[in-house]
Amino acid sequence: MRIFLSIVLLFSAARVCAQERNSSSEPSTISESAGAASVNSQSPQKNAQSDQSQTSNATGNAQSSSPKPEDQSVPALNQQPQRILGVMPNFRAVSAGVIPPPPTPKQAFIIASQNTFDYSSFIFVGVTSLIAEGSNAHSQLGKGVPGFGRYYWRGFVDKADGNYLVIFALPTILHEDERYYSMGKGGFWKRLTYSSTRVFITPDYQGHSTFNVAEVLGRGISQGVSLAYYPSQTRTFRGFASKYGYAILRDALTNSFREFWPDISHKVFKK
């Protein structure tokens, strides 16, 4: 369900990026022409006064302390919200142009806990459990309210151990930063390729790109653990590979959703 929503919104983002590129070319040309005409119309005396004023301002600015990167404001179009659509948690996203220090173990633990115990997590697990029970995905778990309960606690455990392995435990050991650093600019395909491949590439604590062991290994361990509490009929290599592939694809689409959400929000909701 979340994967289908992400695909629909990604196509919307493609249209948003194309419209913004078309609309940005002509105004910039007009602005440059107007600026040139304004400069040429000034008298020599006014130009001299302007140069003196600029020199004075530059001297004053040089004497004042320059702002730190974290003090600089992020353009509204590039800001990543804490929640998408007011529901979906987005605590792992970092706005384009912002470079925070590496997360401490405490910070990573808090992010994993937020993603696990946020109210939206209980709703999402409930929806997926209801779909699984209705489609009789695991017939051994039964039907009705008892069957729904069996699906629910298993789905919640899947989410919890995956979050703590991928966001907290393995990144802390391996010194990998599992936050999503949005690109915020560029063509649609460039940004889509970047965002979807972050499940395989992530920065380490020194800011260097490295293979995302925490994601790839963490999702594998999580799915391996789930074999212990799911029905025996699903304890096959095919069943494991299917769930593992779904988990990686879901994370890739979620990253792409995060990347384009500020564009969609700005264009559709005027935020």
DRENNU-199229 format. One record per residue (C-alpha): x, y, z; residue number from 1; residue in three letters. Coordinates in nm, 2 decimals, decimal comma. Example, Ala and Ser with C-alpha at 12.3 -4.5 7.8 and 13.67 -1.06 7.14 Angstrom:
% DRENNU-199229
+--------+--------+--------+-----+-----+
|      X |      Y |      Z |   k |   r |
+--------+--------+--------+-----+-----+
|   1,23 |  -0,45 |   0,78 |   1 | ALA |
|   1,37 |  -0,11 |   0,71 |   2 | SER |
+--------+--------+--------+-----+-----+
This chain:
% DRENNU-199229
+--------+--------+--------+-----+-----+
|      X |      Y |      Z |   k |   r |
+--------+--------+--------+-----+-----+
|   0,00 |   0,00 |   0,00 |   1 | MET |
|   0,28 |   0,24 |   0,09 |   2 | ARG |
|   0,48 |   0,13 |  -0,21 |   3 | ILE |
|   0,18 |   0,21 |  -0,44 |   4 | PHE |
|   0,14 |   0,56 |  -0,28 |   5 | LEU |
|   0,51 |   0,63 |  -0,33 |   6 | SER |
|   0,50 |   0,53 |  -0,70 |   7 | ILE |
|   0,21 |   0,76 |  -0,76 |   8 | VAL |
|   0,37 |   1,06 |  -0,58 |   9 | LEU |
|   0,70 |   1,00 |  -0,77 |  10 | LEU |
|   0,52 |   1,05 |  -1,10 |  11 | PHE |
|   0,37 |   1,37 |  -0,96 |  12 | SER |
|   0,72 |   1,48 |  -0,86 |  13 | ALA |
|   0,84 |   1,43 |  -1,22 |  14 | ALA |
|   0,57 |   1,67 |  -1,35 |  15 | ARG |
|   0,65 |   1,92 |  -1,07 |  16 | VAL |
|   1,03 |   1,92 |  -1,16 |  17 | CYS |
|   0,95 |   1,97 |  -1,53 |  18 | ALA |
|   0,71 |   2,26 |  -1,47 |  19 | GLN |
|   0,96 |   2,44 |  -1,24 |  20 | GLU |
|   1,24 |   2,41 |  -1,50 |  21 | ARG |
|   1,02 |   2,56 |  -1,77 |  22 | ASN |
|   0,90 |   2,84 |  -1,56 |  23 | SER |
|   1,24 |   2,94 |  -1,42 |  24 | SER |
|   1,41 |   3,02 |  -1,75 |  25 | SER |
|   1,22 |   3,32 |  -1,88 |  26 | GLU |
|   1,20 |   3,52 |  -1,55 |  27 | PRO |
|   1,57 |   3,49 |  -1,50 |  28 | SER |
|   1,64 |   3,64 |  -1,85 |  29 | THR |
|   1,40 |   3,93 |  -1,78 |  30 | ILE |
|   1,56 |   3,99 |  -1,44 |  31 | SER |
|   1,91 |   4,00 |  -1,59 |  32 | GLU |
|   1,80 |   4,24 |  -1,87 |  33 | SER |
|   1,63 |   4,47 |  -1,62 |  34 | ALA |
|   1,94 |   4,47 |  -1,40 |  35 | GLY |
|   2,17 |   4,56 |  -1,69 |  36 | ALA |
|   1,95 |   4,85 |  -1,79 |  37 | ALA |
|   1,94 |   4,98 |  -1,44 |  38 | SER |
|   2,32 |   4,98 |  -1,41 |  39 | VAL |
|   2,37 |   5,15 |  -1,74 |  40 | ASN |
|   2,12 |   5,43 |  -1,65 |  41 | SER |
|   2,32 |   5,54 |  -1,34 |  42 | GLN |
|   2,53 |   5,85 |  -1,36 |  43 | SER |
|   2,91 |   5,83 |  -1,29 |  44 | PRO |
|   2,87 |   6,02 |  -0,97 |  45 | GLN |
|   2,61 |   5,77 |  -0,84 |  46 | LYS |
|   2,83 |   5,48 |  -0,95 |  47 | ASN |
|   3,12 |   5,62 |  -0,74 |  48 | ALA |
|   2,89 |   5,66 |  -0,44 |  49 | GLN |
|   2,77 |   5,30 |  -0,48 |  50 | SER |
|   3,12 |   5,17 |  -0,50 |  51 | ASP |
|   3,22 |   5,35 |  -0,18 |  52 | GLN |
|   2,91 |   5,22 |   0,00 |  53 | SER |
|   2,98 |   4,86 |  -0,12 |  54 | GLN |
|   3,34 |   4,89 |   0,00 |  55 | THR |
|   3,23 |   5,01 |   0,34 |  56 | SER |
|   2,97 |   4,73 |   0,37 |  57 | ASN |
|   3,23 |   4,47 |   0,27 |  58 | ALA |
|   3,48 |   4,59 |   0,53 |  59 | THR |
|   3,21 |   4,58 |   0,80 |  60 | GLY |
|   3,11 |   4,23 |   0,70 |  61 | ASN |
|   3,47 |   4,11 |   0,71 |  62 | ALA |
|   3,51 |   4,23 |   1,06 |  63 | GLN |
|   3,19 |   4,05 |   1,18 |  64 | SER |
|   3,20 |   3,68 |   1,25 |  65 | SER |
|   3,08 |   3,46 |   0,96 |  66 | SER |
|   2,78 |   3,23 |   1,03 |  67 | PRO |
|   2,83 |   2,86 |   1,09 |  68 | LYS |
|   2,68 |   2,61 |   0,84 |  69 | PRO |
|   2,42 |   2,50 |   1,09 |  70 | GLU |
|   2,32 |   2,87 |   1,15 |  71 | ASP |
|   2,23 |   2,93 |   0,78 |  72 | GLN |
|   1,86 |   2,91 |   0,70 |  73 | SER |
|   1,74 |   2,64 |   0,46 |  74 | VAL |
|   1,52 |   2,75 |   0,17 |  75 | PRO |
|   1,16 |   2,65 |   0,23 |  76 | ALA |
|   1,15 |   2,44 |  -0,09 |  77 | LEU |
|   1,44 |   2,22 |   0,05 |  78 | ASN |
|   1,31 |   2,18 |   0,40 |  79 | GLN |
|   1,23 |   1,82 |   0,51 |  80 | GLN |
|   0,93 |   1,81 |   0,75 |  81 | PRO |
|   0,91 |   1,60 |   1,06 |  82 | GLN |
|   0,60 |   1,43 |   0,91 |  83 | ARG |
|   0,48 |   1,38 |   0,56 |  84 | ILE |
|   0,11 |   1,45 |   0,51 |  85 | LEU |
|   0,10 |   1,51 |   0,88 |  86 | GLY |
|   0,11 |   1,13 |   0,94 |  87 | VAL |
|   0,41 |   0,95 |   0,80 |  88 | MET |
|   0,72 |   1,00 |   1,02 |  89 | PRO |
|   1,01 |   1,16 |   0,85 |  90 | ASN |
|   1,26 |   1,18 |   1,14 |  91 | PHE |
|   1,55 |   1,03 |   0,95 |  92 | ARG |
|   1,55 |   1,29 |   0,67 |  93 | ALA |
|   1,81 |   1,57 |   0,65 |  94 | VAL |
|   1,72 |   1,89 |   0,45 |  95 | SER |
|   1,93 |   1,96 |   0,14 |  96 | ALA |
|   2,24 |   2,16 |   0,21 |  97 | GLY |
|   2,25 |   2,08 |   0,58 |  98 | VAL |
|   2,54 |   1,88 |   0,71 |  99 | ILE |
|   2,49 |   1,79 |   1,07 | 100 | PRO |
|   2,76 |   1,61 |   1,29 | 101 | PRO |
|   2,75 |   1,23 |   1,30 | 102 | PRO |
|   2,47 |   1,09 |   1,52 | 103 | PRO |
|   2,56 |   0,98 |   1,86 | 104 | THR |
|   2,44 |   0,64 |   1,98 | 105 | PRO |
|   2,17 |   0,81 |   2,19 | 106 | LYS |
|   2,04 |   1,01 |   1,89 | 107 | GLN |
|   2,03 |   0,70 |   1,67 | 108 | ALA |
|   1,84 |   0,51 |   1,95 | 109 | PHE |
|   1,59 |   0,79 |   1,97 | 110 | ILE |
|   1,53 |   0,80 |   1,60 | 111 | ILE |
|   1,48 |   0,42 |   1,60 | 112 | ALA |
|   1,23 |   0,45 |   1,89 | 113 | SER |
|   1,04 |   0,73 |   1,72 | 114 | GLN |
|   1,00 |   0,53 |   1,40 | 115 | ASN |
|   0,89 |   0,22 |   1,60 | 116 | THR |
|   0,65 |   0,37 |   1,86 | 117 | PHE |
|   0,51 |   0,66 |   1,67 | 118 | ASP |
|   0,13 |   0,65 |   1,66 | 119 | TYR |
|   0,14 |   0,61 |   1,28 | 120 | SER |
|   0,34 |   0,29 |   1,32 | 121 | SER |
|   0,05 |   0,13 |   1,51 | 122 | PHE |
|  -0,19 |   0,24 |   1,23 | 123 | ILE |
|   0,03 |   0,12 |   0,95 | 124 | PHE |
|   0,08 |  -0,23 |   1,11 | 125 | VAL |
|  -0,29 |  -0,25 |   1,17 | 126 | GLY |
|  -0,37 |  -0,18 |   0,80 | 127 | VAL |
|  -0,11 |  -0,43 |   0,67 | 128 | THR |
|  -0,23 |  -0,69 |   0,92 | 129 | SER |
|  -0,59 |  -0,64 |   0,82 | 130 | LEU |
|  -0,49 |  -0,69 |   0,45 | 131 | ILE |
|  -0,29 |  -1,00 |   0,53 | 132 | ALA |
|  -0,57 |  -1,15 |   0,74 | 133 | GLU |
|  -0,82 |  -1,07 |   0,47 | 134 | GLY |
|  -0,61 |  -1,23 |   0,19 | 135 | SER |
|  -0,53 |  -1,53 |   0,42 | 136 | ASN |
|  -0,15 |  -1,47 |   0,36 | 137 | ALA |
|  -0,06 |  -1,72 |   0,63 | 138 | HIS |
|  -0,35 |  -1,96 |   0,66 | 139 | SER |
|  -0,20 |  -2,12 |   0,98 | 140 | GLN |
|  -0,25 |  -1,79 |   1,16 | 141 | LEU |
|  -0,63 |  -1,82 |   1,13 | 142 | GLY |
|  -0,90 |  -1,57 |   1,04 | 143 | LYS |
|  -1,12 |  -1,32 |   1,23 | 144 | GLY |
|  -1,02 |  -1,12 |   1,53 | 145 | VAL |
|  -0,78 |  -1,39 |   1,67 | 146 | PRO |
|  -0,61 |  -1,42 |   1,34 | 147 | GLY |
|  -0,58 |  -1,04 |   1,31 | 148 | PHE |
|  -0,41 |  -1,04 |   1,65 | 149 | GLY |
|  -0,16 |  -1,30 |   1,54 | 150 | ARG |
|  -0,08 |  -1,10 |   1,23 | 151 | TYR |
|  -0,06 |  -0,78 |   1,42 | 152 | TYR |
|   0,20 |  -0,87 |   1,69 | 153 | TRP |
|   0,42 |  -1,04 |   1,43 | 154 | ARG |
|   0,41 |  -0,73 |   1,20 | 155 | GLY |
|   0,50 |  -0,50 |   1,49 | 156 | PHE |
|   0,79 |  -0,72 |   1,59 | 157 | VAL |
|   0,91 |  -0,71 |   1,23 | 158 | ASP |
|   0,90 |  -0,33 |   1,23 | 159 | LYS |
|   1,07 |  -0,30 |   1,57 | 160 | ALA |
|   1,37 |  -0,53 |   1,52 | 161 | ASP |
|   1,42 |  -0,39 |   1,17 | 162 | GLY |
|   1,43 |  -0,03 |   1,30 | 163 | ASN |
|   1,66 |  -0,10 |   1,59 | 164 | TYR |
|   1,90 |  -0,30 |   1,38 | 165 | LEU |
|   1,91 |  -0,07 |   1,07 | 166 | VAL |
|   1,89 |   0,27 |   1,25 | 167 | ILE |
|   2,07 |   0,21 |   1,58 | 168 | PHE |
|   2,26 |  -0,11 |   1,65 | 169 | ALA |
|   2,45 |  -0,18 |   1,33 | 170 | LEU |
|   2,52 |   0,19 |   1,24 | 171 | PRO |
|   2,66 |   0,25 |   1,58 | 172 | THR |
|   2,90 |  -0,05 |   1,55 | 173 | ILE |
|   2,99 |   0,02 |   1,19 | 174 | LEU |
|   3,00 |   0,40 |   1,22 | 175 | HIS |
|   2,75 |   0,45 |   0,94 | 176 | GLU |
|   2,50 |   0,74 |   0,92 | 177 | ASP |
|   2,16 |   0,60 |   0,83 | 178 | GLU |
|   1,99 |   0,93 |   0,80 | 179 | ARG |
|   1,86 |   1,03 |   0,45 | 180 | TYR |
|   2,05 |   1,33 |   0,31 | 181 | TYR |
|   1,82 |   1,48 |   0,05 | 182 | SER |
|   1,96 |   1,62 |  -0,28 | 183 | MET |
|   1,69 |   1,89 |  -0,32 | 184 | GLY |
|   1,79 |   1,99 |  -0,67 | 185 | LYS |
|   1,87 |   1,85 |  -1,02 | 186 | GLY |
|   1,67 |   1,66 |  -1,27 | 187 | GLY |
|   1,40 |   1,41 |  -1,18 | 188 | PHE |
|   1,59 |   1,10 |  -1,29 | 189 | TRP |
|   1,91 |   1,21 |  -1,12 | 190 | LYS |
|   1,73 |   1,26 |  -0,79 | 191 | ARG |
|   1,54 |   0,94 |  -0,83 | 192 | LEU |
|   1,85 |   0,74 |  -0,89 | 193 | THR |
|   2,03 |   0,91 |  -0,60 | 194 | TYR |
|   1,74 |   0,86 |  -0,35 | 195 | SER |
|   1,67 |   0,50 |  -0,45 | 196 | SER |
|   2,03 |   0,39 |  -0,42 | 197 | THR |
|   2,08 |   0,52 |  -0,07 | 198 | ARG |
|   1,98 |   0,17 |   0,05 | 199 | VAL |
|   2,32 |   0,06 |  -0,09 | 200 | PHE |
|   2,53 |   0,37 |  -0,03 | 201 | ILE |
|   2,55 |   0,58 |   0,29 | 202 | THR |
|   2,79 |   0,82 |   0,45 | 203 | PRO |
|   3,02 |   0,71 |   0,73 | 204 | ASP |
|   3,10 |   0,92 |   1,03 | 205 | TYR |
|   3,38 |   1,09 |   0,83 | 206 | GLN |
|   3,13 |   1,19 |   0,56 | 207 | GLY |
|   3,27 |   0,95 |   0,30 | 208 | HIS |
|   3,03 |   0,74 |   0,09 | 209 | SER |
|   3,04 |   0,37 |   0,18 | 210 | THR |
|   2,85 |   0,05 |   0,12 | 211 | PHE |
|   2,54 |   0,05 |   0,33 | 212 | ASN |
|   2,61 |  -0,26 |   0,54 | 213 | VAL |
|   2,37 |  -0,16 |   0,81 | 214 | ALA |
|   2,07 |  -0,15 |   0,57 | 215 | GLU |
|   2,16 |  -0,46 |   0,37 | 216 | VAL |
|   2,27 |  -0,68 |   0,66 | 217 | LEU |
|   2,02 |  -0,54 |   0,91 | 218 | GLY |
|   1,72 |  -0,62 |   0,69 | 219 | ARG |
|   1,86 |  -0,96 |   0,63 | 220 | GLY |
|   1,90 |  -1,03 |   1,00 | 221 | ILE |
|   1,55 |  -0,90 |   1,07 | 222 | SER |
|   1,39 |  -1,13 |   0,81 | 223 | GLN |
|   1,60 |  -1,42 |   0,94 | 224 | GLY |
|   1,47 |  -1,36 |   1,29 | 225 | VAL |
|   1,11 |  -1,35 |   1,17 | 226 | SER |
|   1,14 |  -1,71 |   1,05 | 227 | LEU |
|   1,13 |  -1,81 |   1,42 | 228 | ALA |
|   0,78 |  -1,68 |   1,48 | 229 | TYR |
|   0,60 |  -1,71 |   1,14 | 230 | TYR |
|   0,43 |  -2,04 |   1,03 | 231 | PRO |
|   0,66 |  -2,32 |   0,92 | 232 | SER |
|   0,52 |  -2,32 |   0,57 | 233 | GLN |
|   0,69 |  -1,98 |   0,51 | 234 | THR |
|   1,03 |  -2,10 |   0,63 | 235 | ARG |
|   1,17 |  -2,15 |   0,29 | 236 | THR |
|   1,44 |  -1,97 |   0,09 | 237 | PHE |
|   1,18 |  -1,84 |  -0,15 | 238 | ARG |
|   0,97 |  -1,70 |   0,14 | 239 | GLY |
|   1,28 |  -1,54 |   0,30 | 240 | PHE |
|   1,40 |  -1,38 |  -0,03 | 241 | ALA |
|   1,05 |  -1,24 |  -0,10 | 242 | SER |
|   1,02 |  -1,07 |   0,23 | 243 | LYS |
|   1,38 |  -0,95 |   0,22 | 244 | TYR |
|   1,34 |  -0,80 |  -0,13 | 245 | GLY |
|   1,02 |  -0,63 |  -0,03 | 246 | TYR |
|   1,19 |  -0,47 |   0,27 | 247 | ALA |
|   1,47 |  -0,33 |   0,06 | 248 | ILE |
|   1,23 |  -0,21 |  -0,21 | 249 | LEU |
|   1,01 |  -0,04 |   0,05 | 250 | ARG |
|   1,31 |   0,15 |   0,20 | 251 | ASP |
|   1,42 |   0,26 |  -0,15 | 252 | ALA |
|   1,08 |   0,39 |  -0,24 | 253 | LEU |
|   1,05 |   0,56 |   0,10 | 254 | THR |
|   1,38 |   0,75 |   0,04 | 255 | ASN |
|   1,25 |   0,86 |  -0,30 | 256 | SER |
|   0,93 |   0,97 |  -0,14 | 257 | PHE |
|   1,13 |   1,18 |   0,11 | 258 | ARG |
|   1,34 |   1,33 |  -0,17 | 259 | GLU |
|   1,05 |   1,47 |  -0,37 | 260 | PHE |
|   0,80 |   1,54 |  -0,10 | 261 | TRP |
|   0,92 |   1,91 |  -0,05 | 262 | PRO |
|   0,86 |   1,97 |  -0,42 | 263 | ASP |
|   0,52 |   1,81 |  -0,42 | 264 | ILE |
|   0,42 |   1,99 |  -0,10 | 265 | SER |
|   0,53 |   2,33 |  -0,25 | 266 | HIS |
|   0,35 |   2,28 |  -0,58 | 267 | LYS |
|   0,03 |   2,11 |  -0,46 | 268 | VAL |
|  -0,02 |   2,24 |  -0,11 | 269 | PHE |
|   0,17 |   2,58 |  -0,16 | 270 | LYS |
|   0,38 |   2,51 |   0,14 | 271 | LYS |
+--------+--------+--------+-----+-----+
